[in-house]
């Protein structure tokens, strides 16, 4: 076994923080994944939703730049978008004073969410139909048990529709956190 292989097999993934982790900015090297108390403090549902959304956006960019074939990453893209909106819904519910708990069913979360106009509810229900139990995109399914409607979505339209929905949710969440009346929030984004 080479020294490199031995190093990759036996060195812990996460080690003590050292000077290499203190970079000048987010574009400096070496890149890394930070797991500590400071990060945990900012990883609320809204922040985590943003991370999943940004990951979907990064994969869509790889597809559009022809670095990855679209059909090889369709499920991860849908999963990342779907999961981000599950978390945005939960963040919206919490900003309104509700408790979404461990619910993963988007249709049930919509019922708990305030201020959602029909267009955004319909878009969420489209994501729900793709994976109603929040398990198919993660684990796959039995042969012939594909959930939801069959169809095709053009990549740029999917991305732009998800961006519009995200912008709407972020606006609603921020308005609720700032105690702007729901009727005002509903009027601006209907």
MOMO-V308199 format. One record per helix or strand of 3 or more residues. SS is the DSSP state (helix for helix, strand for strand). FROM is the first residue (numbers start at 1). TO is the last residue. If there is no record, write none. Layout:
((SS & FROM & TO) (SS & FROM & TO))
This chain:
((helix & 3 & 10) (helix & 19 & 21) (helix & 37 & 42) (helix & 45 & 64) (helix & 70 & 72) (helix & 74 & 95) (helix & 106 & 112) (helix & 118 & 130) (helix & 136 & 139) (helix & 155 & 177) (helix & 182 & 189))
